[in-house]
Amino acid sequence: MLPGDWHRPTGGCLYDRRLAEGLRALGWAVEPLALDERFPWPDAAALAHAERAVAALADGTPVIADGLAFGALPDLAARHAARLRWIALVHHPLALETGVAPVQARTLFDRERRALAHARRVVTTSAATARDLAPYGVDAAHITVVEPGTDPAPLAAGSGGETLALLCVASLTPRKGHRVLVEALAALRDRRWTLHLVGSERHDAATARAVRDAVAAHRLDDRVVFHGALDAAGVRARLHAADVFVLPSFHEGYGMAIAEALACGLPVVAGRAGAVVDTVPAGAGVLVPPGDVGALREALARVLDDAGWRAELARGARAARQRLPTWDDAAARFAAVLDAA
């Protein structure tokens, strides 16, 4: 159960789709239950649609409920808790989304806390997210960490020139820190770099406009390329041609794009946020405080200027790629959760 079309180019939707594929391969019958896309702030029509869809499920059905929807449905979760087997999937708590006003965060926290109380099992995508659930009153014994898998990939060839290709793969939303990245790079115009931004501009039109305005204000139009949302093949092509992966997020429940970069042996510069500290091992990248323009600028300057250090980080990334979990691993762990629910 999830809001909207699960073919959207987001990490959460990719996780849901790949887990469904893996569970089907293990013999589970998995069907997507699409709710209205207006979650986690559903209106009356969205709530009514969710009620009809859930009411139609047979008693005893195990329901993997994506947190983007489940966290906004505490009353529905309570009404059907006795007859359905709720398994809550939490990518990261809704209240931790960047840009949410304090009053909204309190509402989201309360709703998700009440909804999670009715889940038989809770799955998180990282140990960091599991720790984030401590204030929600979830019994730690009911939480299982199922990290996303990562497909094997060839090592990146890089840009092949003197101008380094920096790559950021993330929808243009406040949490991903694109404005911070533009501000950091604005003072590094004397270095030879091009920034490639891959990600949808439709999730948050205001943020997308603000990022484009910042690029124009700093006269970086010739240095920053907006690719929009790309399909899997397009993302792989950009990863293969990159020299450094950058993602200055304010929070990550795992960081699937970062794992994909590591799978290509790319050095990573990212925000020290949420699960990123677990996803990026020491020696494979440099992590900076979220929102700290100066620290990000310093890290990027060193990566751009110090070819030896950049190569050292790339070696660390190549070592890390050997330890990334597979989607088969993830499906097997999730199947065990379903068996226990």
C-alpha positions as CSV (number, residue, x, y, z in Angstrom):
1,M,0.0,0.0,0.0
2,L,1.5,3.3,-1.1
3,P,0.4,6.7,-2.4
4,G,0.4,7.4,-6.1
5,D,2.2,5.6,-8.9
6,W,5.0,3.4,-7.7
7,H,6.8,3.9,-11.0
8,R,7.8,7.5,-10.0
9,P,11.6,8.0,-10.1
10,T,12.2,8.1,-6.3
11,G,14.3,5.9,-4.1
12,G,11.2,5.0,-2.0
13,C,9.3,3.8,-5.0
14,L,12.2,1.9,-6.4
15,Y,12.6,0.1,-3.0
16,D,8.9,-0.8,-3.1
17,R,9.1,-2.1,-6.6
18,R,12.3,-4.1,-6.2
19,L,11.0,-5.7,-2.9
20,A,7.8,-6.7,-4.7
21,E,9.8,-8.3,-7.5
22,G,12.0,-10.2,-5.0
23,L,9.1,-11.4,-2.9
24,R,7.3,-12.7,-6.0
25,A,10.4,-14.6,-6.9
26,L,10.3,-16.2,-3.5
27,G,6.7,-17.3,-4.1
28,W,4.7,-14.5,-2.5
29,A,1.7,-13.0,-4.3
30,V,2.3,-9.2,-4.2
31,E,-0.1,-6.6,-5.7
32,P,0.3,-2.9,-5.4
33,L,-2.5,-1.0,-3.7
34,A,-2.3,2.6,-5.0
35,L,-3.8,5.3,-2.8
36,D,-4.2,9.0,-3.7
37,E,-1.0,10.8,-4.3
38,R,-1.8,13.6,-1.8
39,F,-0.2,11.8,1.2
40,P,1.1,12.5,3.8
41,W,-1.5,15.3,3.7
42,P,-4.6,13.5,2.5
43,D,-7.9,15.4,2.0
44,A,-11.3,13.9,2.7
45,A,-11.5,12.4,-0.7
46,A,-8.1,10.7,-0.3
47,L,-9.1,9.3,3.1
48,A,-12.3,8.0,1.7
49,H,-10.6,6.3,-1.1
50,A,-8.1,4.7,1.3
51,E,-10.9,3.4,3.5
52,R,-12.7,1.8,0.5
53,A,-9.5,0.2,-0.8
54,V,-8.5,-1.2,2.6
55,A,-12.0,-2.4,3.5
56,A,-12.0,-4.5,0.3
57,L,-9.0,-6.5,1.5
58,A,-9.7,-10.0,2.8
59,D,-9.3,-10.8,6.5
60,G,-5.8,-11.9,7.4
61,T,-4.1,-10.2,4.4
62,P,-0.6,-9.1,5.2
63,V,-0.3,-5.5,4.1
64,I,3.1,-3.8,3.6
65,A,2.2,-0.2,4.2
66,D,4.6,2.4,2.9
67,G,5.1,5.0,5.7
68,L,4.4,7.9,3.4
69,A,0.7,6.7,3.5
70,F,0.6,4.6,6.7
71,G,2.0,7.4,8.9
72,A,-1.0,9.6,7.9
73,L,-3.6,6.9,8.5
74,P,-3.7,6.2,12.3
75,D,-7.5,5.9,12.5
76,L,-7.8,3.6,9.5
77,A,-4.9,1.5,10.8
78,A,-6.8,1.1,14.1
79,R,-10.1,0.2,12.5
80,H,-8.5,-2.7,10.6
81,A,-5.8,-3.8,13.0
82,A,-7.7,-6.8,14.2
83,R,-8.3,-8.3,10.8
84,L,-5.3,-7.3,8.7
85,R,-1.6,-8.0,9.3
86,W,-0.1,-4.5,9.1
87,I,3.7,-4.4,8.3
88,A,4.8,-0.7,8.4
89,L,7.7,0.2,6.0
90,V,9.4,3.3,7.3
91,H,11.9,5.0,4.9
92,H,12.3,7.8,7.4
93,P,9.8,9.4,9.9
94,L,7.6,11.9,8.2
95,A,8.2,14.6,10.8
96,L,11.9,14.6,9.8
97,E,11.2,15.9,6.3
98,T,13.2,19.1,5.7
99,G,11.1,22.3,5.4
100,V,8.1,21.0,7.4
101,A,6.8,23.7,9.8
102,P,7.0,22.9,13.5
103,V,3.2,22.6,13.9
104,Q,3.1,20.3,10.9
105,A,6.0,18.2,12.3
106,R,4.1,17.7,15.5
107,T,1.0,16.6,13.6
108,L,3.0,14.2,11.5
109,F,4.8,12.8,14.6
110,D,1.5,12.2,16.4
111,R,-0.2,10.6,13.4
112,E,2.7,8.3,12.7
113,R,3.2,7.4,16.3
114,R,-0.5,6.3,16.6
115,A,-0.4,4.4,13.3
116,L,2.8,2.5,14.2
117,A,1.1,1.3,17.4
118,H,-1.1,-0.9,15.2
119,A,1.7,-2.5,13.1
120,R,2.6,-6.1,13.8
121,R,6.1,-5.5,12.5
122,V,8.0,-2.4,11.4
123,V,10.6,-2.5,8.7
124,T,13.1,0.3,8.4
125,T,15.6,0.8,5.5
126,S,18.5,1.5,7.9
127,A,19.7,1.1,11.5
128,A,19.7,4.9,11.7
129,T,16.0,5.0,10.9
130,A,15.3,2.3,13.4
131,R,17.0,4.5,16.0
132,D,14.9,7.5,14.9
133,L,11.8,5.5,15.9
134,A,12.7,5.4,19.6
135,P,10.5,8.5,20.4
136,Y,7.5,6.8,18.7
137,G,7.2,4.1,21.3
138,V,7.8,1.2,18.8
139,D,9.1,-1.9,20.6
140,A,12.7,-2.5,19.3
141,A,12.0,-6.2,19.1
142,H,9.3,-5.5,16.5
143,I,11.7,-3.6,14.2
144,T,13.7,-5.2,11.4
145,V,16.2,-3.4,9.3
146,V,16.0,-4.3,5.6
147,E,18.6,-2.2,3.7
148,P,17.9,-1.6,0.0
149,G,19.8,-3.7,-2.4
150,T,22.2,-2.3,-5.0
151,D,22.7,-3.8,-8.5
152,P,26.3,-4.6,-9.5
153,A,27.6,-1.9,-11.9
154,P,30.8,-1.4,-13.9
155,L,33.3,1.0,-12.5
156,A,32.8,4.6,-13.7
157,A,35.0,5.7,-16.6
158,G,34.8,9.3,-15.5
159,S,34.7,12.4,-17.6
160,G,38.0,11.7,-19.3
161,G,39.0,15.4,-19.4
162,E,40.4,18.2,-17.3
163,T,37.0,19.4,-16.3
164,L,35.7,17.2,-13.5
165,A,32.1,16.0,-13.7
166,L,30.3,16.3,-10.4
167,L,27.0,14.4,-10.2
168,C,24.0,14.8,-7.9
169,V,21.1,12.4,-8.3
170,A,18.1,13.5,-6.2
171,S,14.6,15.0,-6.7
172,L,14.8,18.8,-6.3
173,T,13.2,19.0,-2.8
174,P,14.4,21.0,0.3
175,R,15.8,17.9,2.0
176,K,18.3,17.2,-0.7
177,G,20.2,20.4,-0.2
178,H,20.7,21.6,-3.8
179,R,20.7,25.2,-2.8
180,V,23.6,24.5,-0.3
181,L,25.5,22.8,-3.1
182,V,25.0,25.7,-5.5
183,E,26.2,28.2,-2.9
184,A,29.2,26.1,-2.1
185,L,30.2,25.8,-5.7
186,A,29.7,29.5,-6.4
187,A,33.0,30.3,-4.7
188,L,34.8,27.6,-6.7
189,R,34.3,29.1,-10.1
190,D,38.1,29.2,-10.6
191,R,38.2,25.4,-10.6
192,R,37.4,23.3,-13.6
193,W,34.1,21.5,-12.9
194,T,30.6,20.9,-14.3
195,L,27.7,19.9,-12.0
196,H,25.1,17.5,-13.4
197,L,21.8,17.5,-11.6
198,V,19.6,14.5,-12.2
199,G,16.2,14.5,-10.5
200,S,12.6,15.5,-10.9
201,E,11.6,19.2,-10.7
202,R,8.0,18.3,-10.3
203,H,7.9,17.1,-6.7
204,D,8.4,20.6,-5.3
205,A,8.1,23.3,-8.0
206,A,9.1,26.1,-5.6
207,T,12.3,24.4,-4.6
208,A,13.2,23.7,-8.3
209,R,12.6,27.3,-9.2
210,A,14.8,28.5,-6.2
211,V,17.6,26.2,-7.3
212,R,17.5,27.5,-10.9
213,D,17.3,31.1,-9.6
214,A,20.4,30.5,-7.5
215,V,22.3,29.1,-10.4
216,A,21.3,32.1,-12.5
217,A,22.1,34.6,-9.7
218,H,25.7,33.2,-9.4
219,R,26.1,33.1,-13.2
220,L,26.6,29.4,-13.2
221,D,24.3,28.6,-16.1
222,D,27.3,27.3,-18.1
223,R,28.5,25.1,-15.3
224,V,25.3,23.5,-14.1
225,V,23.3,21.1,-16.2
226,F,19.7,20.2,-15.3
227,H,18.9,16.7,-16.7
228,G,15.5,16.3,-15.0
229,A,14.3,12.8,-14.1
230,L,16.0,10.1,-16.0
231,D,15.2,6.4,-16.4
232,A,17.5,3.8,-14.9
233,A,19.6,3.6,-18.1
234,G,20.0,7.4,-18.1
235,V,21.1,7.4,-14.4
236,R,23.6,4.6,-15.1
237,A,25.1,6.6,-18.0
238,R,25.5,9.7,-15.9
239,L,27.1,7.7,-13.1
240,H,29.5,6.1,-15.6
241,A,30.6,9.5,-16.9
242,A,31.0,11.1,-13.4
243,D,34.2,11.8,-11.4
244,V,32.6,12.6,-8.0
245,F,29.2,12.0,-6.5
246,V,27.7,14.8,-4.4
247,L,24.6,14.7,-2.2
248,P,24.4,17.4,0.6
249,S,21.2,16.1,2.1
250,F,19.8,17.3,5.4
251,H,18.5,13.8,6.1
252,E,18.5,10.3,4.5
253,G,16.8,7.2,5.6
254,Y,19.4,5.2,3.7
255,G,20.8,7.0,0.6
256,M,20.1,4.6,-2.4
257,A,21.7,7.1,-4.9
258,I,24.8,7.1,-2.8
259,A,25.0,3.3,-2.7
260,E,24.6,3.3,-6.5
261,A,27.5,5.7,-6.7
262,L,29.7,3.5,-4.5
263,A,28.8,0.6,-6.7
264,C,30.4,2.5,-9.6
265,G,33.5,3.2,-7.5
266,L,32.8,7.0,-7.2
267,P,34.1,9.0,-4.3
268,V,31.3,10.6,-2.4
269,V,30.8,14.1,-0.8
270,A,27.6,14.1,1.2
271,G,25.9,15.5,4.2
272,R,26.5,13.7,7.5
273,A,22.8,13.1,7.9
274,G,20.7,10.2,9.0
275,A,21.8,6.9,7.6
276,V,24.5,8.4,5.4
277,V,27.1,7.8,8.1
278,D,26.4,4.1,7.8
279,T,26.0,4.0,4.0
280,V,29.4,5.7,3.3
281,P,32.2,3.9,5.0
282,A,35.3,5.8,6.2
283,G,37.7,6.2,3.3
284,A,35.1,6.1,0.5
285,G,34.0,9.8,0.9
286,V,33.9,12.9,3.0
287,L,30.8,13.9,5.1
288,V,30.1,17.4,6.1
289,P,27.5,18.9,8.5
290,P,24.1,19.3,6.8
291,G,23.5,22.8,5.6
292,D,27.1,24.0,6.2
293,V,28.0,25.8,3.0
294,G,31.6,26.5,4.2
295,A,32.3,22.9,5.1
296,L,30.9,21.6,1.8
297,R,32.9,24.2,-0.1
298,E,36.1,23.1,1.6
299,A,35.4,19.5,0.9
300,L,34.6,20.1,-2.7
301,A,37.7,22.3,-3.1
302,R,40.0,19.6,-1.8
303,V,38.3,16.9,-4.0
304,L,38.7,19.1,-7.0
305,D,42.3,20.2,-6.2
306,D,43.9,17.0,-4.8
307,A,43.9,14.3,-7.4
308,G,45.8,12.0,-5.1
309,W,43.1,12.3,-2.4
310,R,40.4,11.9,-4.9
311,A,42.0,8.6,-6.1
312,E,42.3,7.4,-2.5
313,L,38.6,8.0,-2.0
314,A,37.8,6.2,-5.2
315,R,39.8,3.2,-3.9
316,G,37.8,3.3,-0.8
317,A,34.6,3.4,-2.8
318,R,35.7,0.4,-4.9
319,A,36.3,-1.5,-1.6
320,A,32.9,-0.5,-0.3
321,R,31.1,-1.7,-3.4
322,Q,32.0,-5.3,-2.5
323,R,30.0,-5.1,0.7
324,L,26.8,-3.6,-0.6
325,P,23.7,-5.7,0.0
326,T,21.9,-7.2,-2.9
327,W,18.2,-7.1,-3.7
328,D,18.0,-10.9,-3.1
329,D,19.4,-10.3,0.4
330,A,16.7,-7.6,1.0
331,A,13.9,-9.9,-0.3
332,A,14.9,-12.7,1.9
333,R,15.0,-10.5,5.0
334,F,11.6,-9.1,4.1
335,A,10.1,-12.5,3.5
336,A,11.2,-13.5,7.0
337,V,9.3,-10.5,8.4
338,L,6.2,-11.5,6.5
339,D,6.4,-15.0,7.9
340,A,6.6,-13.7,11.5
341,A,3.8,-11.1,11.1
